């Protein structure tokens, strides 16, 4: 019983507002041209892979 009360007290103390820091929301950054290029290449690669799979499956 003593261990339960001490662990409960530790949980209450650690969850109190005085101990917790305030959450700062992350600010989204603009996407760079390089990231857009890599995203476009990834999309085209995914489409090419899907076409290749469809072609291989239809031949069976």
Phi and psi in radians as a Rosetta constraint file:
Dihedral C 1 N 2 CA 2 C 2 CIRCULARHARMONIC -1.125 0.35
Dihedral N 2 CA 2 C 2 N 3 CIRCULARHARMONIC -0.662 0.35
Dihedral C 2 N 3 CA 3 C 3 CIRCULARHARMONIC -1.210 0.35
Dihedral N 3 CA 3 C 3 N 4 CIRCULARHARMONIC -0.612 0.35
Dihedral C 3 N 4 CA 4 C 4 CIRCULARHARMONIC -1.150 0.35
Dihedral N 4 CA 4 C 4 N 5 CIRCULARHARMONIC -0.771 0.35
Dihedral C 4 N 5 CA 5 C 5 CIRCULARHARMONIC -1.162 0.35
Dihedral N 5 CA 5 C 5 N 6 CIRCULARHARMONIC -0.681 0.35
Dihedral C 5 N 6 CA 6 C 6 CIRCULARHARMONIC -1.203 0.35
Dihedral N 6 CA 6 C 6 N 7 CIRCULARHARMONIC -0.659 0.35
Dihedral C 6 N 7 CA 7 C 7 CIRCULARHARMONIC -1.236 0.35
Dihedral N 7 CA 7 C 7 N 8 CIRCULARHARMONIC -0.597 0.35
Dihedral C 7 N 8 CA 8 C 8 CIRCULARHARMONIC -1.144 0.35
Dihedral N 8 CA 8 C 8 N 9 CIRCULARHARMONIC -0.720 0.35
Dihedral C 8 N 9 CA 9 C 9 CIRCULARHARMONIC -1.113 0.35
Dihedral N 9 CA 9 C 9 N 10 CIRCULARHARMONIC -0.703 0.35
Dihedral C 9 N 10 CA 10 C 10 CIRCULARHARMONIC -1.117 0.35
Dihedral N 10 CA 10 C 10 N 11 CIRCULARHARMONIC -0.676 0.35
Dihedral C 10 N 11 CA 11 C 11 CIRCULARHARMONIC -1.155 0.35
Dihedral N 11 CA 11 C 11 N 12 CIRCULARHARMONIC -0.715 0.35
Dihedral C 11 N 12 CA 12 C 12 CIRCULARHARMONIC -1.164 0.35
Dihedral N 12 CA 12 C 12 N 13 CIRCULARHARMONIC -0.720 0.35
Dihedral C 12 N 13 CA 13 C 13 CIRCULARHARMONIC -1.179 0.35
Dihedral N 13 CA 13 C 13 N 14 CIRCULARHARMONIC -0.732 0.35
Dihedral C 13 N 14 CA 14 C 14 CIRCULARHARMONIC -1.270 0.35
Dihedral N 14 CA 14 C 14 N 15 CIRCULARHARMONIC -0.383 0.35
Dihedral C 14 N 15 CA 15 C 15 CIRCULARHARMONIC -1.665 0.35
Dihedral N 15 CA 15 C 15 N 16 CIRCULARHARMONIC 0.045 0.35
Dihedral C 15 N 16 CA 16 C 16 CIRCULARHARMONIC -1.262 0.35
Dihedral N 16 CA 16 C 16 N 17 CIRCULARHARMONIC 2.731 0.35
Dihedral C 16 N 17 CA 17 C 17 CIRCULARHARMONIC -1.160 0.35
Dihedral N 17 CA 17 C 17 N 18 CIRCULARHARMONIC -0.464 0.35
Dihedral C 17 N 18 CA 18 C 18 CIRCULARHARMONIC -1.238 0.35
Dihedral N 18 CA 18 C 18 N 19 CIRCULARHARMONIC -0.541 0.35
Dihedral C 18 N 19 CA 19 C 19 CIRCULARHARMONIC -1.510 0.35
Dihedral N 19 CA 19 C 19 N 20 CIRCULARHARMONIC -0.600 0.35
Dihedral C 19 N 20 CA 20 C 20 CIRCULARHARMONIC -1.345 0.35
Dihedral N 20 CA 20 C 20 N 21 CIRCULARHARMONIC 2.487 0.35
Dihedral C 20 N 21 CA 21 C 21 CIRCULARHARMONIC -1.617 0.35
Dihedral N 21 CA 21 C 21 N 22 CIRCULARHARMONIC 2.740 0.35
Dihedral C 21 N 22 CA 22 C 22 CIRCULARHARMONIC -1.333 0.35
Dihedral N 22 CA 22 C 22 N 23 CIRCULARHARMONIC 2.458 0.35
Dihedral C 22 N 23 CA 23 C 23 CIRCULARHARMONIC -1.405 0.35
Dihedral N 23 CA 23 C 23 N 24 CIRCULARHARMONIC 2.205 0.35
Dihedral C 23 N 24 CA 24 C 24 CIRCULARHARMONIC -1.795 0.35
Dihedral N 24 CA 24 C 24 N 25 CIRCULARHARMONIC 2.096 0.35
Dihedral C 24 N 25 CA 25 C 25 CIRCULARHARMONIC -1.195 0.35
Dihedral N 25 CA 25 C 25 N 26 CIRCULARHARMONIC 2.420 0.35
Dihedral C 25 N 26 CA 26 C 26 CIRCULARHARMONIC -1.243 0.35
Dihedral N 26 CA 26 C 26 N 27 CIRCULARHARMONIC 2.518 0.35
Dihedral C 26 N 27 CA 27 C 27 CIRCULARHARMONIC -1.669 0.35
Dihedral N 27 CA 27 C 27 N 28 CIRCULARHARMONIC 2.134 0.35
Dihedral C 27 N 28 CA 28 C 28 CIRCULARHARMONIC -1.167 0.35
Dihedral N 28 CA 28 C 28 N 29 CIRCULARHARMONIC 2.414 0.35
Dihedral C 28 N 29 CA 29 C 29 CIRCULARHARMONIC -1.708 0.35
Dihedral N 29 CA 29 C 29 N 30 CIRCULARHARMONIC 2.704 0.35
Dihedral C 29 N 30 CA 30 C 30 CIRCULARHARMONIC -1.214 0.35
Dihedral N 30 CA 30 C 30 N 31 CIRCULARHARMONIC 2.564 0.35
Dihedral C 30 N 31 CA 31 C 31 CIRCULARHARMONIC -1.433 0.35
Dihedral N 31 CA 31 C 31 N 32 CIRCULARHARMONIC 2.375 0.35
Dihedral C 31 N 32 CA 32 C 32 CIRCULARHARMONIC -1.430 0.35
Dihedral N 32 CA 32 C 32 N 33 CIRCULARHARMONIC 2.893 0.35
Dihedral C 32 N 33 CA 33 C 33 CIRCULARHARMONIC -1.150 0.35
Dihedral N 33 CA 33 C 33 N 34 CIRCULARHARMONIC -0.598 0.35
Dihedral C 33 N 34 CA 34 C 34 CIRCULARHARMONIC -1.145 0.35
Dihedral N 34 CA 34 C 34 N 35 CIRCULARHARMONIC -0.727 0.35
Dihedral C 34 N 35 CA 35 C 35 CIRCULARHARMONIC -1.138 0.35
Dihedral N 35 CA 35 C 35 N 36 CIRCULARHARMONIC -0.660 0.35
Dihedral C 35 N 36 CA 36 C 36 CIRCULARHARMONIC -1.144 0.35
Dihedral N 36 CA 36 C 36 N 37 CIRCULARHARMONIC -0.667 0.35
Dihedral C 36 N 37 CA 37 C 37 CIRCULARHARMONIC -1.116 0.35
Dihedral N 37 CA 37 C 37 N 38 CIRCULARHARMONIC -0.819 0.35
Dihedral C 37 N 38 CA 38 C 38 CIRCULARHARMONIC -1.134 0.35
Dihedral N 38 CA 38 C 38 N 39 CIRCULARHARMONIC -0.611 0.35
Dihedral C 38 N 39 CA 39 C 39 CIRCULARHARMONIC -1.155 0.35
Dihedral N 39 CA 39 C 39 N 40 CIRCULARHARMONIC -0.731 0.35
Dihedral C 39 N 40 CA 40 C 40 CIRCULARHARMONIC -1.115 0.35
Dihedral N 40 CA 40 C 40 N 41 CIRCULARHARMONIC -0.729 0.35
Dihedral C 40 N 41 CA 41 C 41 CIRCULARHARMONIC -1.121 0.35
Dihedral N 41 CA 41 C 41 N 42 CIRCULARHARMONIC -0.688 0.35
Dihedral C 41 N 42 CA 42 C 42 CIRCULARHARMONIC -1.141 0.35
Dihedral N 42 CA 42 C 42 N 43 CIRCULARHARMONIC -0.696 0.35
Dihedral C 42 N 43 CA 43 C 43 CIRCULARHARMONIC -1.121 0.35
Dihedral N 43 CA 43 C 43 N 44 CIRCULARHARMONIC -0.783 0.35
Dihedral C 43 N 44 CA 44 C 44 CIRCULARHARMONIC -1.136 0.35
Dihedral N 44 CA 44 C 44 N 45 CIRCULARHARMONIC -0.648 0.35
Dihedral C 44 N 45 CA 45 C 45 CIRCULARHARMONIC -1.152 0.35
Dihedral N 45 CA 45 C 45 N 46 CIRCULARHARMONIC -0.681 0.35
Dihedral C 45 N 46 CA 46 C 46 CIRCULARHARMONIC -1.136 0.35
Dihedral N 46 CA 46 C 46 N 47 CIRCULARHARMONIC -0.743 0.35
Dihedral C 46 N 47 CA 47 C 47 CIRCULARHARMONIC -1.122 0.35
Dihedral N 47 CA 47 C 47 N 48 CIRCULARHARMONIC -0.735 0.35
Dihedral C 47 N 48 CA 48 C 48 CIRCULARHARMONIC -1.104 0.35
Dihedral N 48 CA 48 C 48 N 49 CIRCULARHARMONIC -0.684 0.35
Dihedral C 48 N 49 CA 49 C 49 CIRCULARHARMONIC -1.159 0.35
Dihedral N 49 CA 49 C 49 N 50 CIRCULARHARMONIC -0.691 0.35
Dihedral C 49 N 50 CA 50 C 50 CIRCULARHARMONIC -1.147 0.35
Dihedral N 50 CA 50 C 50 N 51 CIRCULARHARMONIC -0.682 0.35
Dihedral C 50 N 51 CA 51 C 51 CIRCULARHARMONIC -1.141 0.35
Dihedral N 51 CA 51 C 51 N 52 CIRCULARHARMONIC -0.726 0.35
Dihedral C 51 N 52 CA 52 C 52 CIRCULARHARMONIC -1.108 0.35
Dihedral N 52 CA 52 C 52 N 53 CIRCULARHARMONIC -0.727 0.35
Dihedral C 52 N 53 CA 53 C 53 CIRCULARHARMONIC -1.134 0.35
Dihedral N 53 CA 53 C 53 N 54 CIRCULARHARMONIC -0.747 0.35
Dihedral C 53 N 54 CA 54 C 54 CIRCULARHARMONIC -1.079 0.35
Dihedral N 54 CA 54 C 54 N 55 CIRCULARHARMONIC -0.735 0.35
Dihedral C 54 N 55 CA 55 C 55 CIRCULARHARMONIC -1.120 0.35
Dihedral N 55 CA 55 C 55 N 56 CIRCULARHARMONIC -0.757 0.35
Dihedral C 55 N 56 CA 56 C 56 CIRCULARHARMONIC -1.176 0.35
Dihedral N 56 CA 56 C 56 N 57 CIRCULARHARMONIC -0.667 0.35
Dihedral C 56 N 57 CA 57 C 57 CIRCULARHARMONIC -1.249 0.35
Dihedral N 57 CA 57 C 57 N 58 CIRCULARHARMONIC -0.653 0.35
Dihedral C 57 N 58 CA 58 C 58 CIRCULARHARMONIC -1.259 0.35
Dihedral N 58 CA 58 C 58 N 59 CIRCULARHARMONIC -0.373 0.35
Dihedral C 58 N 59 CA 59 C 59 CIRCULARHARMONIC -1.330 0.35
Dihedral N 59 CA 59 C 59 N 60 CIRCULARHARMONIC -0.359 0.35
